[in-house]
Amino acid sequence: MTAEDRASAVAAFGFTLRQARFLALVMRHAGVCLLRQYSTFAGIVHGQKTRAFFAKLVSRQYASAYVCRHNRGRLYHVHHFGLYQAIDEPNSACRRPVTAARVAERLMVLDTVLANPELDWLVTRAEKVRYFTQAPCSVAVDTLPRLTARTDKTETESGFPDRLPIGIGADGRAVFLYLVLPTARDDFRAFLRRHAPLFQVLPSWTLRLVFPRAIAHAYGGLQTVIHDEFESPLQPHTVAELMWYFEQRRTMPPTGLGRADERFVRAADAFDRPRFYPVYRQWLKVGDRALDEVSSMGISEALASGAGRVESLVLPHRYDHLSPLVSRVESATYGAEKGAKKPDEWGEETPARSRPPFAASQVDTITSSRVDSAAADGSVTT
């Protein structure tokens, strides 16, 4: 269905086209919304028209209203099966009850979509796969972002595992969102690595980092990760040294990692860092093919030419008070039992520990590409 098809189908329930367009956006992107978001979408002052629209949603049981913490506003969850069926998404996750932990995240996604009305948004996994694998993009399926899920006996891969919409501009530029949450930045590094093969082959793309106002200072930490992953391809002799270091790690027992020969110490100093942990794990699986991405110039050249961009968007709202008072949130922690262990960065088991938070830095926009090359004397650099 097109956007207008969805709006017409929702309008049949007794809404104006403007209200129907807003409801279709909410149902596709978040499931939850606030009064101010409709006022922003409609370009009207928050007042009687907005309140009457939401009162209608609740009275007809198309949505439920929840009082937020500190009695600061109401959260609305659009859940009516008929509405979701009308836009051809009867099984949408947005229709199901939302935990408090996900409310703010969904509201931020909706605010981002509302802030970029010029983009046509791909929301479902099927839409994304279809768009990028067919003309005019026509990329190979194996370049799409993937995440491998492991069980005791099987491994399954899913394309486009990140539940974030992708915007398509009128010129065909794809805009990928990354919602910055107060979690470890290793999540961001994994996101970049999943998308790197696709960024390598797209003619134009933008990575837009979306920050809630409260953690806008986190941009500095993310910029460091982008520099590592996208702007610093390794030179051939550095790749050769990295291969040698991986071979040493694989063949020596864990108790031998303290060896003191000069070459190993120099290599460990250069490569024992977060950028190379997932590369090592992939190298154990597929061999030297895992090193292709860290040596490719494609993304750094795209950033230098403007074909690739990294931008930031700071949302002007707070979200910490918007969790509903009634919630079925359940917490789950890794290694809850005493003495539980988890794999360390290299894939070896170590006692569970927490990761450091983001580094604080001034919010900025990446405007240049920086490529670090290996030193002329052959020493290892990254």
N, C-alpha and C positions, 0 to 999 in steps of 0.2 A: 504493500500500500504506500502511496505517496503521502506527504504531509497533509495535503488538501483532502485526500480520501479519508484520512483518519479524522480530520476536523469535521467533515460532513457527517461521518458516522456518529461522532459524539454529539454533534448538534441535534441529531434526531431525538436525543433524550430530553430536549427542551431547553437547550443552552444557545446563547448567541454564538456566532462563529468565533468571535474573539475569546469568549470563555472556553469554547470547545478546543481551540488551538492551544490554550494554556493547559487544559486538562490533559490533552494528548502528550504535551511535553512532560508534565508531571508524571504521568503513568509510565512513560518510556524511560525516564532518566532517574526517578527518585521514589515515586510512590507517596512521598510526604512533601508538604509545602507549608508556607507561611503566607499570611495576608499581604505582607509587604512585597512578596515575590510576584503576586498577581498585579499589584499596583505598578511595579516596575515593568512587567511584561506589557500591560495595557497602556502605559504612559499616562496614568491618571493619578491624582492626589488620593492618598489613602483616606477613604471616607465611607459614606453610606453605600455606594455601589459595590465596593469590595466586601463590606460586611454582609450585604444582602446576598451576594453570590455564594459566600461560604455558608451562610445560614441555610440557603437552599440545598447545598450539598449535604449538610448534616441532616436536615429535616427529611430529605428523601432517602436517607441512608446510603448515599453514594460514598460518603466519607465519614470518618469519626474524628472528633476533636479531643485533644488531650491538653490538660493544663501543664505548663512547663514549670521547672524549678523556680522558686522564689516568686511564683505567680506572675512571671514575666512573659505574657503572651500565650498563644495557643498554637499547638502543632496539629496539622490536619493530615490524616492518612486516607488517601483515595484507594478504596479496596473493592468496589462493586464489581462483581464478576461480569455483568453485562457490559460495562464500559470497557473493560479489558478485552472482552470477546469482540467488541465492536472495532477495536483497532488491531484485531488479529493477534493478540498476545494474551490469551486466556490463562496461560500458565506462568506468567511473568512473576519473577521473584519480588518485584515491587509491590505486588498485591498482598503478599504474606505479611504477618506481623513483623515489626522492625524492632530490633534490640536497641537499647539506649546507646550502645557503642557505635551503631551504624547510622543513627539519626543525623548527627552533625555531618558525617561524611556525605550522606545523600543530599543534604541541603546545600553543601558546598558545590557538589556537582551541578545541581540545578542552578545555583547562582552563576556558575561559570558558563553554562549554556545560555542563560539569559543575558550575560555580558557579551556574548558573541553571536548575535542574531543573524549575522551575515553568513554563517557557516551552515552547511547541510550535515547533520550528524548521523554517523553510523553507530548504532547502539548494540544490536545483537551480534553474537558471534557469526551467525550465518551471513548477515549483511556485510560484515567486515571481510570475511573470506571471499565472498562473491565479488565485492568491489575490487579488491587488490589482485585477484587471480584472473579477472576478465579485463578486456580492453576498456580503457587505454593503458591501464597499469600492466596487466598480464605478467605478474611476477610468478616465479615458481613457488609451489606450495611449501617446499622445505625452507624458504626464506621467511615465512611468517613466524611471528613470535609464538613460542611454544613453552609449555611447562610439563615436565614429566612427573607423573604421580606413581609412586612405588608402593606395592603391597608385598607380602611375603613371597608371592610366586609370580607376580606379573608387573609389568610396567605399561602405563598408558600415557599417551601424549594428547594434550588439548591445544588447539590453536586459539590465539588471542585470549589467554587466560585472565588478563587484567580487565576487570569490569568497569572500564572507563570508556566513554564515547570518544570517537575519533571524528573530528570535523573536517569537511572537505570544502575548500574555498572555491569561488567562481573560476579561478585560474587553475584549479586542479591540485593546488598545494594541500597536502594532508597535515592536519594539526593534531598531534598526539598529546593528550593530557597526562600529567602525573600529579596526583593530589598529594601534597606534602602533609604528612601527619606526624605527630610527636613520637615516632618510633625510630629504631636504628636505621642508619643510612645504608646499611647493607641491602635493605629492600630496594633502594633506588639503584644501587649498582647492579642488582639482578635484573631490574627492569631495563636498564640500558643494554645489558648483554643480550636479553631476549629480543630486543628490537634492532640491534646492530645489523644483522643480516638484511633486514628489510630496508633500513636507512641506506645501506650500501647501494641498493639498486633503484630506489625511488628517484625521479628527476628533481623533486623538490619536497621538502618536509620541514615542519616546525615542531619542536618539543617545547611545550608550554608548561612550566612549573607553576602550580596553583597553590598559594599559601593562604591559610587563614591569618588574619592580622596578628594574632597573638604569637605566632612563631615565624614571622617574616624574617627574623634575624638568622634563620637557619640556612639562608641562601649560600653563605660562604662555604659551608660544609659540602653542599651539593655541587658547587662550582669546582671544588677540588676533585670530586668523583668524576665529573664530566671531563676535566682535564686529563685524568688518568685514562679513562676508557675511550674517549673520542678524539682527543687532541694530541696524543702522545704515541703514535705508532712506533714500534721498535725497529731499529735498523737490523740488517741481516746478521751481522756478527753478534749483536745482542740477543737475537733469537737463538742463535747457535749456542750461546752461553746459557740461555734459559733452558734449552733442551738438555744440556749437560747437567745442569743443576737438578732438573726433574729426574734424570736417570740416577743421580746420586741418592736422592730422597727415596726413590722406589727400591733401591737395592740394599740400603743400609737399615739395620734395625732401629727402632725409636731411640734406644739408648746410645746409638752412635751419632746422633744429630749434633753432639757437642764437639765434633772433630775440629781440629784447629789448623789444618793446612790452609795456606793463604788463599788459594783460588776458591775453595769452598766458602771461607769466611767472607770474601768479597762478594761472591754470588748470593749468599744468604742475606747479606746486608742490602743488596739491590732488590732481591725478589721475594723476601719474606715479608709480604705486605698484602693487604686485602685485594689489590688488583689481580694478583696471580693465584690466589687460593682456588677460585672456580676454574681457572685455566688448567691448573694441575689436575683437578678432579676430572675435567673433560679429557685431558691428555691421557689419563689412565684408561679411558674408555675407547677413544678413537685414534690415539696416537698423535702424530705430528700435525694432522689436520686441525687440531685444536688451537694451533698457534697462528693460523691464517688470519684470524680477526685482529690479534694484537699487533700484527705487522702490516695490516692493510692501510693504505693512505686514503681510501675512498671517503670516509666520514670527515677526516680532518680537511681534505680538499673541498668538500661540500660546505663546511663551515667557513672556510676562507673565501669561497666564491659567493656565498650568500644563498646557494641552493639549499643548504641546511641552516637552520637557525635554532637557537635556544633562547627562549624568552621567559619572563616571569610575570605572573599576575597575582597581585595581593588583593584578596577580597576585603572590602571595607567593613565587614560585619564581624560580630562576635558570635560564637556558637556554643560556648561552654554552658550556657544556661538553658539550652533548648531541649535537653533530654526530658522526656515525659516523666511525670512522677511515678506512674505505674509501668513497670517493665519486667520482662521475664529474662533478664540478662543472667547468664551463667558464666562464671570465670573458669578458664582452663589454663593451666600453667605447665610448662615443660619441666620435667624432672621434679615432680612434686614430692615423690618419695625420697626419703633421706638416702643420700649416696647415689642418686640417679646421675647418669652421665649422658652426654650428647657429643656428637662428632665435633672436633675443633675445626678451625678454618681449613686445614689440609685434609680433613676427612677422618682424622684419628680421634678416638674417644678421649675426652678430658672431662673433669668435673664441670657441671653446669655453672655458667656464670652469666651475668648480664653484660650487654654491650654498652659502649659509651654513647652519650647523647650527641646530637649535632654540635658542631663547633659554631660559635656565634660569630657573625660577620655582617657587615653592611649589605643590604639588599642591593643588587646591581643587575645589569643585563649583560650577558656574554656577547661581545661584539667582535672578538678576534679569535683566530686559531693559533695555537702555540704548539709546535712540534719539537720535542726534545730529542736530539740525536745522540748517538754514542760518541764518547770522547775520541779524539783522533789517535790517542795512544793505545786504544783497544780496551780500556777499562770499561766495566759494565756500568751503564747509566740507563735510567728509565724516564 
